[in-house]
Amino acid sequence: RMQSQRCSRTDKGVHAVANVISALVEWSPELVDKWNAELPDKMHVHGMRRVRKGFNSKNQCDGRVYCFVFPAFLLQPQTDEQLAESRAV
């Protein structure tokens, strides 16, 4: 059994490329390799750090990085006709 806590959450339709969790585990040097052997191909543990007992990954993180991806055509100026079409919907 493992106690864990995530650093952040994502809204519906939003995906995280990477995330941080804190977990109470019995540490061993090969733990990261063991986890990675069990995880699906699209998931990977990049590393571990020991923290103090009261550490809270959600409240004590020092930053977040956001990257928004959208189609390039959204940056194109719209004609009056396109604007009228989009308002009619």
N, C-alpha and C positions, 0 to 999 in steps of 0.2 A: 504494500500500500504506500502511496506517495501523496504528500500534501503539495499542492501547487497553486500558483497565482500568476495570471498573465499581466503583462505591462500595459496593454492597450486593448481596445476592442475595435471592430470594424462594423460599419452599418451594412444593412442589406444591400447586396450588389457591389460592395467595396471589398477589395482583397488586399491582404498584407503580403508583401514580398518577404519580410523578415519580422520577427517579433522577439521579445525577451520574456522569459518566465522566471519565477523564483520557485524553487522546489526543495523540500526537505528530503534528502536522500542519503543513503549510506554511500559515501564517496569511494571510488577506486580509480586508479590510473587508466583503466581500460573502459570506463563507463561510457564515454562519448562514442567509442567504437561499437560497444554493445548496443547502444540506443540506435545508432545509424544502421546497424545490421537489421534491426527490427522495423524501422520506419519505412513507409512507402517511398518509392524513388523520388517523388517530388518534395519530400521533406528531408531536412538535414540539420543536425545539431552542429553548430560551428565551434562551440567551445563552452567551457564552464569557468565560473569564478566563485570563490568562496566569499560569502558575505556574512555580516553579523546576524545574530538570531532574529532581531526585530526588523530586518530589511523588508521593505514593501516595494516591490517592483513597479506597481502602478503609481504610487504616490511619490516615490523617490527617484524616478527617472529624471535625467537632466536635459532631455530634449527628444524631439520626434522629427522625423523627416517625412515630408509628404511629396509625392510626385503624381500629378494628375495627367492622365493620358486621354486624349480625345482626337477625333478625326480632323485633319488639316482643313477640310472644307468649311468647318465652323468658323475659321478665321477670315474667310473670304467675305467681302462686303456684299450685302444682299441688294438686289434691285427692288424698286418699288413694287413690281409685280410679285416677286417672291415674298416680300413682307406682307402684302395683301393676302396671298395664299396661306401663309402661316397663321394669320389672324382669323381666317375663315374656318379653321379647323376647330 
